[in-house]
Amino acid sequence: MTTTNRIAIVGATGLVGAAATEHFSGSPGWEVLTLSRRPPRRGKPVHHISVDLTDSDTCKAAFAEAPAVTHVLYAALYEQEDLLEGWKSMSQAGINLTMLQNVVENVAENPKFKHLAILQGGKAYGSHLGRVPVPAKERWPRMDHHIFYWQQEDYLKSRSADAGWSYSILRPQLILGDALASPINIIAALGVYASVMRELGRPLSFPGGGQYVTACADSRLIARAAEFCFAHEKAAGETYNVVNGDAVNWRDLWPSIAAHFNMPVAGDEPMKLSDEMPLLGECWDAIVAKHGLQPLKMSDIVGSSWQTADLTWGYGKERLFDRLMSPIKLRQAGFADCYDTEDAILYWLTRMQDAKILPR
């Protein structure tokens, strides 16, 4: 008799949540419950509950309505409009902790509950603050800087002690996926930027600053890494970096991206995308009409991700430090999946084109 696990994917419309919904809904042995404000756009039909994670009463009602879960992938995130300021904000940290607590307190007493996987990221190593030794490793002491990760981690450690369930932490680097209106979706920003430049008759110039080497994590990889943690007791209490396995310089990817959009590539043309691109909303509306795309405004697709693009591509910075996280711990644990980052970027751009979100 096959044992069926039941996973609650919290934050199911975000980058990781969407990929996880598609992955687990297509995997034998899993029943899927999704929780988010809006229902998932893709994956097989699942049991979805619309919920405001900041409201303890609605969370309690949501889990009372749902079947008992065995696993949780916690991929929910609250970000302030100003990303950099939010990362230093005590109020943002408090909201993110409350959201997690409102989930855990409603599943922790369930005797069938086994494991929760939660996301952190490169900010755990201070990558948003300055130079970090390369590669960043999970075994380093906790960095003494303000980030909401620590409150969430301390809560999980305390709450799970002798409770009969466990947790693991996944630290992906820049995540690749196709979620709409995400605050940190470099694919959406890249696709809309290239499409608008092409519509204006301009080549694909690089809008950023100094060069550096970095890495990414495909959201499909993160979903499978979570499943690995669910399946292995040795993952209990562990933290794992999750990266594709290669390293990239964004400038070196520009020729492939330009070819994907059938447009010429050019050199540097620094542009603060968070200031300039919102001014080109009418151009985007014309692209939507011309190509018969989904009737989405630029902001419906990109959200706050122009800020992410400025940070990722180094606008206004003459010098940037390499940002790399070691994948060795997760590989030595037995998870060897990987992606070619260039291929992954083109895959997600194509997915958004197939969905009539971006033009071909």
Secondary structure, DSSP 4 states (H G I P E B T S, - for coil): -PPPEEEEEESTTSHHHHHHHHHHHTSTTEEEEEEESS--SSSS--EEEE--TT-HHHHHHHHHHSPPPSEEEE------SSHHHHHT-HHHHHHHHHHHHHHHHHHTT-TT--EEEEE--GGGGTTTTS---SSB-TTSPPP-S--HHHHHHHHHHHHHTTSS-EEEEEEESEEE---TT-TT-HHHHHHHHHHHHHHTT--EEE---S---B-EEEHHHHHHHHHHHHH-GGGTT-EEEE--S--B-HHHHHHHHHHHTT--EEEE----HHHHGGGGHHHHHHHHHHHT--S--HHHHHTTHHHHHHHHTTTT-S------B--HHHHHHT------HHHHHHHHHHHHHHTTSS--
